[in-house]
Amino acid sequence: MTEGTLVAWKKKKGDKVSAGDVIAEIETDKATMEWESPEDGTLTEIYVEEGGKVDVGQRIAFIGEEGEAAPKEDKKAPEKKEKKEEPPKKEAKKPEEPKKEQAETEKPASAKAQETETAPPREPERPSRPPRQESEARVKASPVARRIAAELGVDLGSVKGTGPEGRVTEADVRAAAKKKPVEAGVSTAPKQPAPLPLQGGSRIHLSGMRKGIAERLVQSKAPVPHFYLNIDIDAGPLMEARAELKSGGEDADTSKITVNDFVLKAAVMAAVKVPRVNASFDNDAIVQYADVDLGIAVAIEDGLLTPVIRAAQDKSLREISELAKDLANRARNKRMKPEEFQRGNFTVSNLGGMGIDSFSAIINPPQGFILAVGKINKMPVIDNCDQIVVGHRMSIWMSCDHRVIDGALGAVYLEELRHLLENPALLLV
């Protein structure tokens, strides 16, 4: 997160506040968070109006003692400082008018201006090349590499050398040209595609959350090597267990336990039984976690959140059910704290309630895998007596990071998951 939007002020300018009082609501790319007063005092000044963008670390208000004046905004101070430093520069340049243009290009600080007054006349003339040429000259490269770079329009400063002591070779330049083909003299910066033409529609600007989702998915799908495994489980025993718990009456706590709660509990217990899947890839190592921090995908109006149940291996089916409902409710209302939706070891995404038979999901980095759960369908199946009967089947897909989980390891995990879901009494222990 680099910025947020100040949604609403809960206090007015001049109001007295106490430490812990909610002063404002700030919307990030994940949730709308309440900003609390860090101390007692009076809300003397408000620097950001409702609807304004706020950078991380930016001052939005001033809380002081009664009668204490608020400081002016910081951004005006540097401008004044620069204006004060300008006169010495001009005075230093007056004796030598021909050098004025060069001095303006260099833009020295006030300290350098003093050095110019006391240094020999030749001193300011030392820089003979623009900064860009100097940086290029510092790059170690063979003459052939420099010639090829000029022909292909490759910036040597952006090329990583593989020769002795990091020297850029001809092969390095040609490889860089293939990755980013550009015409000579044209900037290597990627160009934004032209906006799509509108034909009676409308252009909807991305919210902070939508931008965050787009960035995260690109970070995941492009560099993370996904592969997919799929099982269909016999959901008959699961449906029977759910019906039995519901028979206790609507007032009973167990009646609120859903099929998804069984899936969440089973996913956690299977990760305990097969601990190697409870891991993430981290550059030159695989980090295996002690706790099972379970992420739950929750669809909200303008995106997706994945609140996390911490140390889920220590929680019962009922506790997981209660926590999942509470987190989902607060996620939909954007009333979550950052620590409640950050990290997580793996995620369960369930679209069965929305009528989806099966699907595969994209891993939420740096997690090692994600489970995608479809709806329970009635279908003809062959029983143990080779008779065709009506059965209940549920599809579960597992998207794995191949750097962490191999096919055989993923299969072992899914087999354990199947065993638990087809024997739901094991989840009640």
Order of alpha helices (4+ residues) and beta strands (2+ residues): beta-beta-beta-beta-beta-beta-beta-alpha-alpha-alpha-alpha-alpha-alpha-alpha-beta-alpha-alpha-beta-beta-beta-beta-beta-beta-alpha-beta-beta-beta-alpha
